[in-house]
Structures are given as C-alpha cells and as structure tokens.
C-alpha cells in the first residue's frame, strides 16, 4: 500500500476542476442564481450534483476496484505508472470528444425554478452526464492504481467532487453578495463559460494528458 503524495492530491483536485467546466451545469447554476432565494436553490442544486457524482465514483472505486488493480498491477510494483498512462490517454480522448461536441455547449436544459426541484434537477442532470464523465473515470483509475486505504480513497473522491461543484459555489457567493445586482455579472459568467469552456477543457485536458502520460511512460521506462 502506497503513501499519499501532495502531487497526487493536486492531480485529483486539478482533474476535478477540469471536469467542473461543464457549460450546461454552470449555465443552469447561473439561471438559478438570478432567481428569488438563489442560495436555497443553488444549495439544493449543488447537493444533487455532489450526491450523484460521489455515489457513482464510490461504486466504481469500491466495486470493480479489484479488477482495475489487477489490470494495473505489475510484478515490480509500477501499477501507478500504468494508471498514469491510462489517465493520459483518457485525457486525450476527452479533449477530442469536447472538441467534436464544442457547439453543443450553448444548449441549456429547461430549468424548473421551484426550490424543491433544484436538488432533483442537479441529480438528474448529473446522472445523464455521468456516462461521459471521462475525467472522473480517469481520476478513479488513478486513485485505485495508487492502492490506498479505503478511507483515503473516499477522501480523494470527496476532494474531486468538491472541486467539481466549485463553480456552483462561486455562483452562489456572487448571488448572495450582490443580491439584485448579481444578474449582470452572472450572465457575463454564463456567456464566458459557454464560449470559452470548451477551449479551456481541451487545453487543460491535453495538459493533464501530457503530464500524466510523460510521467507514466518515464516511470515504466525507468
């Protein structure tokens, strides 16, 4: 069983931030942030997102973890290097997928404005998006490849998901701090995210892919 390094924690946090740049999720958050009692709606929305994403990651981490560990194992104990290569390849694949679907970023699902619907809305949107959560799958593979104790694996999943909902938390802060004046800056955030998040996702995913792939290949060669 390996020890947990700061570099690995930062890698998981960074992958969570990359995954958080979801135009549709953020756009809905902006809409909720411009309604009456935005904190209540955004809290439910973020809770729904976090719950579904976390449970999905938990099932993958504690469920087929044995199979993944076997696939990344090596007699010399370099399973983590193999996991890094997998993460790098998945990151490149995700960048290609985002580039192909970049024009879909402007499509925002219908939003029900009732506060009690916000949690279900966040959970439903996340459940639909979960099969395409390539950065999350890569993070899970990396976590399992580290062969850590279960509580540490769970803590890393919590960290990833906290980073994933960070934009929604930021929207909530802006909405509460500015009150009725929040609509204009939030709409600017929405416009920026809709236009530039695909580009940022591609760039960041390629960067993560290069770093992970180089580190993994270097470890395997050495």
C-alpha positions as CSV (number, residue, x, y, z in Angstrom):
1,X,0.0,0.0,0.0
2,X,1.4,3.3,-1.1
3,X,1.6,6.6,0.9
4,X,-0.3,9.6,-0.4
5,X,1.8,12.3,-2.0
6,X,0.9,16.0,-2.3
7,X,1.4,15.8,-6.1
8,X,-1.2,13.1,-6.3
9,X,-3.7,15.1,-4.2
10,X,-3.1,18.1,-6.5
11,X,-3.6,15.9,-9.6
12,X,-7.0,14.7,-8.3
13,X,-8.0,18.3,-7.4
14,X,-6.9,19.6,-10.8
15,X,-8.9,16.9,-12.6
16,X,-11.9,17.8,-10.6
17,X,-11.6,21.5,-11.7
18,X,-11.2,20.4,-15.3
19,X,-14.3,18.3,-15.1
20,X,-16.2,21.2,-13.4
21,X,-16.1,23.3,-16.6
22,X,-19.4,21.9,-17.8
23,X,-21.2,24.6,-19.7
24,X,-24.7,23.2,-19.2
25,X,-24.2,22.7,-15.5
26,X,-22.8,26.2,-15.0
27,X,-25.4,27.8,-17.2
28,X,-28.2,26.3,-15.1
29,X,-26.5,27.4,-12.0
30,X,-26.4,31.0,-13.4
31,X,-30.2,30.8,-14.1
32,X,-30.8,29.6,-10.5
33,X,-28.6,32.3,-9.2
34,X,-30.7,35.0,-10.8
35,X,-34.0,33.8,-9.2
36,X,-35.6,34.6,-5.9
37,X,-33.8,33.0,-2.9
38,X,-30.9,31.8,-5.0
39,X,-28.9,30.3,-2.1
40,X,-31.6,27.8,-1.4
41,X,-31.9,26.7,-5.0
42,X,-28.2,26.6,-5.6
43,X,-27.5,24.7,-2.4
44,X,-30.0,22.0,-3.5
45,X,-28.7,22.0,-7.0
46,X,-25.1,21.6,-5.8
47,X,-26.1,18.9,-3.3
48,X,-27.9,16.9,-6.0
49,X,-24.8,17.1,-8.3
50,X,-22.4,16.2,-5.5
51,X,-24.5,13.2,-4.3
52,X,-24.9,11.5,-7.6
53,X,-21.3,12.1,-8.7
54,X,-19.9,11.0,-5.4
55,X,-22.0,7.8,-5.2
56,X,-21.1,7.0,-8.8
57,X,-17.4,7.4,-8.0
58,X,-17.8,5.4,-4.8
59,X,-19.4,2.5,-6.7
60,X,-16.6,2.4,-9.2
61,X,-13.9,2.8,-6.6
62,X,-15.1,0.2,-4.1
63,X,-16.9,-2.0,-6.7
64,X,-14.7,-3.1,-9.6
65,X,-11.5,-1.9,-7.9
66,X,-10.1,-5.4,-7.7
67,X,-10.3,-5.8,-11.5
68,X,-8.7,-2.4,-12.0
69,X,-5.9,-3.1,-9.6
70,X,-5.3,-6.4,-11.3
71,X,-5.2,-4.6,-14.7
72,X,-2.7,-2.1,-13.4
73,X,-0.6,-4.4,-11.3
74,X,3.0,-5.3,-12.2
75,X,5.5,-7.6,-10.5
76,X,7.8,-4.7,-9.9
77,X,5.0,-2.6,-8.3
78,X,4.6,0.0,-11.1
79,X,0.8,-0.1,-11.2
80,X,0.6,3.6,-10.6
81,X,2.8,4.3,-13.7
82,X,0.4,2.2,-15.8
83,X,-2.5,4.1,-14.3
84,X,-0.9,7.4,-15.2
85,X,-0.6,6.2,-18.8
86,X,-4.3,5.3,-18.8
87,X,-5.2,8.7,-17.3
88,X,-3.2,10.4,-20.0
89,X,-4.8,8.5,-22.8
90,X,-8.3,9.1,-21.4
91,X,-7.5,12.8,-21.1
92,X,-6.6,13.0,-24.8
93,X,-9.7,11.1,-25.7
94,X,-11.8,13.5,-23.6
95,X,-10.2,16.5,-25.2
96,X,-11.1,15.1,-28.6
97,X,-14.7,14.5,-27.5
98,X,-15.0,18.0,-26.2
99,X,-13.6,19.5,-29.4
100,X,-16.1,17.5,-31.6
101,X,-19.1,18.5,-29.4
102,X,-18.0,22.0,-28.6
103,X,-21.0,23.6,-30.4
104,X,-23.4,21.8,-28.0
105,X,-22.1,23.9,-25.1
106,X,-24.7,26.6,-25.7
107,X,-27.6,24.2,-25.2
108,X,-29.1,24.6,-21.8
109,X,-31.7,22.2,-20.4
110,X,-35.1,23.5,-19.2
111,X,-35.0,24.6,-15.6
112,X,-37.8,24.3,-13.1
113,X,-37.5,27.2,-10.7
114,X,-39.1,25.7,-7.6
115,X,-36.6,25.4,-4.8
116,X,-37.6,21.9,-4.1
117,X,-36.9,20.9,-7.7
118,X,-33.3,22.1,-7.6
119,X,-31.9,19.0,-5.9
120,X,-33.7,16.7,-8.3
121,X,-32.5,18.9,-11.2
122,X,-28.9,18.7,-10.2
123,X,-29.1,14.9,-9.6
124,X,-30.9,14.3,-12.8
125,X,-28.5,16.3,-15.0
126,X,-25.5,14.7,-13.3
127,X,-26.9,11.2,-13.8
128,X,-27.4,11.9,-17.5
129,X,-23.9,13.3,-17.9
130,X,-22.2,10.5,-15.8
131,X,-21.6,8.1,-18.7
132,X,-19.5,10.9,-20.4
133,X,-17.5,11.8,-17.3
134,X,-14.2,10.9,-18.7
135,X,-12.0,12.9,-16.3
136,X,-13.9,11.3,-13.4
137,X,-13.2,7.8,-14.7
138,X,-9.6,8.7,-15.2
139,X,-9.4,10.0,-11.6
140,X,-11.0,6.8,-10.3
141,X,-8.5,4.7,-12.2
142,X,-5.6,6.8,-10.8
143,X,-6.9,6.5,-7.2
144,X,-7.4,2.8,-7.4
145,X,-3.9,2.4,-9.1
146,X,-2.4,4.1,-6.0
147,X,-3.6,1.1,-3.8
148,X,-4.6,3.4,-0.9
149,X,-6.7,2.6,2.1
150,X,-10.4,2.9,1.6
151,X,-10.9,6.0,3.8
152,X,-8.2,7.8,1.8
153,X,-9.8,6.8,-1.5
154,X,-13.1,8.1,-0.2
155,X,-11.5,11.4,0.9
156,X,-10.0,11.8,-2.6
157,X,-13.4,11.3,-4.1
158,X,-14.8,14.0,-1.8
159,X,-12.0,16.3,-2.9
160,X,-12.7,15.7,-6.6
161,X,-16.4,16.3,-6.1
162,X,-15.8,19.4,-4.0
163,X,-13.7,20.8,-7.0
164,X,-16.4,19.7,-9.4
165,X,-19.1,21.9,-7.7
166,X,-16.7,24.8,-7.1
167,X,-18.2,26.9,-10.0
168,X,-21.7,26.5,-8.4
169,X,-20.4,27.6,-5.0
170,X,-18.8,30.6,-6.7
171,X,-22.1,31.5,-8.4
172,X,-23.9,31.2,-5.0
173,X,-21.3,33.5,-3.4
174,X,-21.8,36.1,-6.2
175,X,-25.6,35.8,-6.0
176,X,-25.7,36.3,-2.2
177,X,-23.0,39.0,-2.1
178,X,-24.5,41.2,-4.9
179,X,-28.2,40.4,-4.4
180,X,-30.3,42.1,-7.1
181,X,-27.1,43.3,-8.8
182,X,-25.9,39.8,-9.4
183,X,-27.8,39.2,-12.6
184,X,-25.4,41.1,-14.9
185,X,-22.1,39.6,-13.7
186,X,-23.7,36.1,-13.6
187,X,-24.9,36.5,-17.2
188,X,-21.4,37.5,-18.1
189,X,-20.0,34.4,-16.4
190,X,-22.5,32.3,-18.3
191,X,-21.6,33.9,-21.6
192,X,-17.9,33.4,-20.9
193,X,-18.3,29.8,-19.9
194,X,-20.5,29.0,-22.9
195,X,-18.0,30.5,-25.3
196,X,-14.7,29.5,-23.7
197,X,-15.1,26.5,-21.6
198,X,-14.8,24.0,-24.5
199,X,-11.5,25.7,-25.4
200,X,-10.3,25.6,-21.7
201,X,-11.4,22.0,-21.4
202,X,-9.5,20.9,-24.4
203,X,-6.3,22.8,-23.4
204,X,-6.5,21.6,-19.7
205,X,-7.3,18.1,-20.7
206,X,-4.4,18.0,-23.2
207,X,-2.1,19.4,-20.5
208,X,-3.2,16.8,-17.9
209,X,-2.8,14.1,-20.6
210,X,0.7,15.2,-21.4
211,X,1.8,15.4,-17.8
212,X,0.3,12.1,-16.9
213,X,1.4,10.3,-20.0
214,X,5.0,11.6,-19.7
215,X,5.2,10.7,-16.0
216,X,3.7,7.3,-16.6
217,X,6.0,6.4,-19.5
218,X,9.0,7.7,-17.7
219,X,8.2,5.6,-14.7
220,X,7.7,2.5,-16.9
221,X,10.9,3.0,-18.7
222,X,13.0,3.7,-15.6
